[in-house]
Amino acid sequence: MHAEESADHLRLPRAQVGSSPQHLLATLLGEYLDSSEAELPSTAVIAMLREFGVSEPSARAALSRLVKRGLIAGRGDARPPVYHLTAQAIAKHRARIQHFLNFGAGPPQWTGAWVMVSFSIPRSGQALRHTVRRALSALRFVGLYDSVWIRPGSDAAPVRRTLAELLQHVKDARWSVMHVRFDEESGPHGPAGAYDLAALAAGYSRFIQQYAELRRAARSGEVDPVRALVARTSAMNSWRRFADSDPDLPQHLLPQPWPRQRARDTFLDIHTALGALAQARLIEVVTPYWPDAASWITYFQASRDPARPEPVRGEPAGQPPQAEQKQTSH
């Protein structure tokens, strides 16, 4: 993919259970490297992923896949190879970090608007039907009925583009995108019935329980840098699944008490407390292969200032401290 292409067209690795090496690498680069000017040797990447138990062949394969996806690019013909994040990848990473860290910060402003999609595909298009359903799920739509899908909000542009790309050349395929309101949102035949909110609540509760000890240790300063890097990344990988899958329904459609705020507090306590420690460990791991690492490796954290909800960026190690952490640009 050409480096000048829009960030919207970059293909981030698919979210999945567990962390594939390429998804893990994308997470690490997004969290700790915020400049397209940094020259990252392949040997540093191998050392970085080794910290997570990833073998050298798997690390090289992850590098190759991220190059194909347009997230990183080679620089020159040095040996060992040297890579850099593309400017488009930086923009994409910043947007994703902002989404992960801000998700759940407050209830959505609710207007009662929903986007509804209805589609019809010929019987011979069973595989295409599955493709459409996967694409709708990725856009946070949920099946209300067999071929009727909904999501809260009013932004219909992404689903219009997606359905046109998938179906415009399919003979006899039909689809409609509508803005609707429900007379009974919380009733058994309303939109709330389409969501498995019990399973989502159970997932949040498991997250709280899974990371309770780490949260306590992080808050009391008992986590060393070696543990901090892996633990912070694990917490981010677990939390981003909620940020990518929770439909963010209005409060009146959620069972009470709803555990998301407790889960978010757990995540933010870990992510914030361990940021500088994880940064220090990553620098220690890669500096033998990348002497300039301390000048480039940084970290993001959520702002605790309600007036400035955007994430803030930790100062790269070795840089003079600033009176206030620099805010990321979006």
C-alpha positions in Angstrom: 0.0 0.0 0.0 1.3 3.4 -0.9 2.3 5.6 2.0 0.2 8.6 0.8 -3.1 6.7 1.0 -5.6 7.9 3.5 -5.4 6.6 7.0 -9.0 5.4 6.7 -7.8 2.8 4.2 -5.1 1.3 6.4 -6.0 -2.2 7.4 -5.4 -2.8 11.1 -5.0 -6.4 12.1 -8.3 -8.0 13.0 -9.2 -8.1 16.7 -9.2 -11.7 18.0 -9.1 -13.8 21.1 -5.5 -13.8 22.3 -2.8 -11.7 20.7 -1.4 -12.7 17.4 2.2 -11.4 16.9 1.1 -8.9 14.3 -1.7 -7.6 16.5 0.6 -7.4 19.5 3.2 -5.5 17.4 0.6 -3.1 16.2 -0.5 -2.5 19.8 3.0 -1.9 21.0 3.9 0.5 18.1 0.6 2.4 18.6 1.2 2.7 22.4 4.9 3.5 22.5 6.0 5.0 19.2 4.4 8.2 18.1 6.7 9.5 15.3 7.1 8.5 11.7 10.7 9.8 11.8 11.9 7.1 14.2 14.1 4.5 12.5 13.3 1.2 14.1 15.7 -1.7 13.3 14.1 -5.1 12.8 16.4 -6.5 15.5 14.7 -4.1 18.0 11.3 -5.4 17.0 12.4 -9.0 17.5 13.7 -8.1 21.0 10.5 -6.3 21.7 8.3 -9.2 20.8 10.6 -11.7 22.5 9.5 -10.0 25.8 6.1 -11.5 25.1 7.3 -15.0 24.2 7.2 -14.4 20.4 9.8 -16.3 18.4 12.1 -14.6 15.9 10.5 -16.2 12.8 7.0 -15.1 14.1 8.3 -11.6 14.8 9.7 -11.3 11.3 6.4 -12.6 9.9 4.6 -9.9 11.9 6.8 -7.2 10.5 6.2 -8.4 7.0 2.4 -8.4 7.5 2.4 -4.9 8.9 4.3 -3.7 5.9 1.7 -5.3 3.6 -1.0 -3.6 5.6 0.6 -0.2 5.2 1.3 0.4 8.9 5.1 0.4 8.6 7.5 0.8 5.7 11.1 0.0 5.1 13.7 2.8 5.1 16.6 2.4 2.8 18.4 -0.9 2.3 20.3 -1.2 5.6 21.1 -4.5 7.1 19.5 -5.4 9.4 16.4 -3.8 7.9 15.2 -0.5 9.3 11.5 0.4 9.4 9.3 3.5 10.3 5.7 4.0 11.0 3.9 5.8 8.2 2.3 9.1 8.9 -1.1 7.6 8.1 -0.5 4.8 10.6 0.4 7.4 13.3 -2.9 9.2 12.6 -4.8 5.9 12.8 -3.0 4.8 16.0 -3.8 8.1 17.7 -7.5 7.8 16.8 -7.6 4.2 18.1 -5.8 5.1 21.3 -8.2 8.0 21.8 -11.1 5.7 21.3 -9.8 3.0 23.7 -8.9 5.5 26.5 -12.1 7.6 26.2 -14.6 4.8 25.8 -17.0 4.6 28.7 -16.0 8.1 30.0 -19.7 9.1 30.1 -23.1 8.1 28.9 -23.7 8.9 25.2 -25.9 11.9 24.4 -29.1 10.1 23.5 -31.6 11.5 20.9 -33.6 8.3 20.3 -32.1 7.8 16.8 -31.2 4.4 15.4 -29.8 3.4 12.0 -31.6 0.4 10.5 -30.4 -1.8 7.6 -32.5 -4.3 5.7 -31.1 -6.4 2.9 -32.1 -9.2 0.6 -29.6 -11.5 -1.2 -30.5 -14.3 -3.7 -30.5 -17.8 -2.3 -27.3 -18.6 -4.1 -25.4 -16.0 -2.2 -25.1 -17.7 1.1 -21.3 -16.9 1.4 -22.0 -13.3 0.6 -24.8 -13.2 3.2 -22.2 -14.2 5.8 -19.8 -11.6 4.5 -22.5 -8.9 4.9 -23.3 -10.0 8.4 -19.6 -9.9 9.4 -19.3 -6.4 7.9 -22.3 -5.2 9.8 -21.0 -6.6 13.0 -17.7 -4.8 12.5 -19.7 -1.6 12.3 -21.4 -2.4 15.6 -24.8 -3.4 14.1 -26.7 -6.2 15.6 -29.4 -8.4 14.1 -32.9 -7.4 15.2 -34.4 -10.0 12.9 -32.9 -12.2 10.2 -32.0 -9.5 7.6 -32.8 -6.4 9.7 -29.9 -4.9 11.6 -29.7 -1.9 13.9 -27.3 0.3 15.7 -27.8 3.3 18.0 -27.0 6.8 16.6 -27.6 8.6 13.4 -24.4 8.2 11.3 -25.4 6.0 8.4 -22.5 7.0 6.0 -20.2 4.0 6.9 -22.8 1.4 6.4 -24.0 2.9 3.2 -20.5 2.7 1.8 -20.0 -0.9 3.0 -23.2 -2.2 1.6 -22.6 -0.5 -1.7 -19.1 -2.0 -1.9 -20.4 -5.5 -1.2 -23.7 -5.6 -3.0 -23.8 -3.0 -5.9 -22.6 -5.6 -8.4 -24.7 -8.5 -7.1 -27.6 -9.3 -9.3 -31.0 -9.1 -7.6 -29.5 -7.9 -4.3 -31.4 -5.2 -2.5 -30.8 -3.1 0.6 -32.1 -0.1 2.4 -30.6 2.1 5.1 -33.1 4.0 7.3 -33.2 6.3 10.3 -35.8 5.1 12.7 -37.2 5.6 16.2 -38.8 2.8 18.4 -42.1 3.4 20.2 -40.9 0.9 22.9 -37.1 0.8 23.1 -36.9 -1.4 26.1 -39.7 -3.8 25.3 -39.2 -7.4 24.1 -39.8 -6.4 20.5 -37.7 -3.3 20.7 -34.0 -2.8 20.0 -32.8 -3.8 23.5 -34.0 -7.4 22.9 -31.4 -7.7 20.1 -28.4 -7.4 22.5 -27.0 -10.0 24.9 -26.4 -7.6 27.7 -26.1 -10.3 30.3 -23.1 -11.7 28.5 -21.6 -8.3 28.1 -22.1 -7.5 31.8 -20.5 -10.9 32.7 -17.5 -10.0 30.5 -17.0 -6.8 32.4 -17.3 -8.6 35.7 -14.6 -11.1 34.6 -12.3 -8.3 33.6 -12.7 -6.6 37.0 -11.9 -9.9 38.8 -9.1 -10.8 36.4 -7.2 -7.6 37.0 -8.1 -6.8 40.6 -4.8 -8.0 42.0 -2.8 -6.2 39.3 -4.8 -3.0 39.9 -4.0 -3.2 43.6 -0.3 -3.8 43.0 -0.1 -1.0 40.4 -1.7 1.5 42.8 0.6 0.6 45.6 3.8 0.7 43.5 4.5 -3.1 43.7 4.9 -3.7 40.0 8.4 -3.7 38.5 9.2 -2.6 34.9 9.5 -6.2 33.7 6.0 -7.1 34.8 4.6 -3.7 33.9 5.2 -3.9 30.1 3.5 -7.2 29.7 0.7 -6.5 32.2 -0.1 -3.1 30.8 -0.3 -4.5 27.3 -2.5 -7.4 28.4 -4.9 -5.0 30.1 -5.1 -2.8 27.0 -5.7 -5.8 24.8 -8.5 -7.0 27.1 -10.1 -3.5 27.4 -10.0 -2.7 23.7 -12.3 -5.7 23.0 -15.0 -4.0 25.0 -14.3 -0.6 23.3 -14.7 -2.4 19.9 -17.8 -4.5 20.8 -19.9 -2.7 23.4 -22.7 -0.9 21.5 -22.7 1.9 24.1 -26.4 1.9 24.6 -28.2 4.7 26.6 -28.5 4.2 30.3 -32.2 3.4 30.2 -31.6 0.3 28.1 -29.0 -1.1 30.4 -29.6 -3.5 33.4 -28.6 -2.0 36.7 -26.1 -1.9 38.3 -24.1 -1.8 35.1 -20.4 -2.8 35.7 -18.7 -0.9 32.9 -17.6 2.0 35.0 -15.9 -0.3 37.5 -14.2 -2.1 34.7 -13.0 1.2 33.1 -11.7 2.4 36.5 -9.7 -0.9 36.8 -8.3 -0.5 33.3 -7.3 3.2 33.7 -5.7 2.7 37.1 -3.5 0.0 35.6 -2.8 1.8 32.3 -1.9 5.1 34.0 0.1 3.7 36.9 2.2 1.4 34.7 2.9 3.8 31.8 6.3 5.1 32.7 7.4 1.7 34.0 6.4 0.0 30.8 8.2 2.7 28.8 11.4 2.1 30.8 11.3 -1.6 30.3 10.7 -1.3 26.5 13.7 1.1 26.3 15.8 -1.3 28.3 14.9 -4.2 26.0 15.5 -2.6 22.7 18.4 -0.2 23.4 21.1 -2.8 22.7 19.7 -3.0 19.1 18.5 0.6 18.8 20.8 3.1 20.7 18.4 6.0 20.0 15.4 4.2 21.6 15.2 6.5 24.6 14.7 9.5 22.3 11.7 8.1 20.6 9.8 5.7 22.9 6.9 7.3 24.7 3.5 6.2 26.1 -0.1 7.4 26.1 -2.4 7.7 29.1 -6.0 8.9 29.6 -6.4 12.5 30.8 -8.0 12.7 34.3 -9.1 16.3 33.5 -12.9 16.4 32.7 -12.2 19.6 30.7 -9.7 17.8 28.5 -10.8 14.2 27.8 -8.2 13.5 25.1 -5.4 11.2 26.0 -2.0 12.7 26.9 1.4 11.6 25.8 4.2 10.7 28.2 7.5 12.5 27.6 10.1 10.3 25.8 12.8 9.1 28.2 15.8 11.3 28.1 13.9 14.4 27.2 13.7 17.4 29.6 10.5 17.3 31.7 7.8 19.7 30.7 5.6 21.7 33.0 2.6 19.9 31.6 2.4 16.7 29.5 2.0 17.4 25.9 -1.5 16.8 24.5 -1.8 14.6 21.4 -3.2 16.1 18.3 -6.1 14.5 16.6 
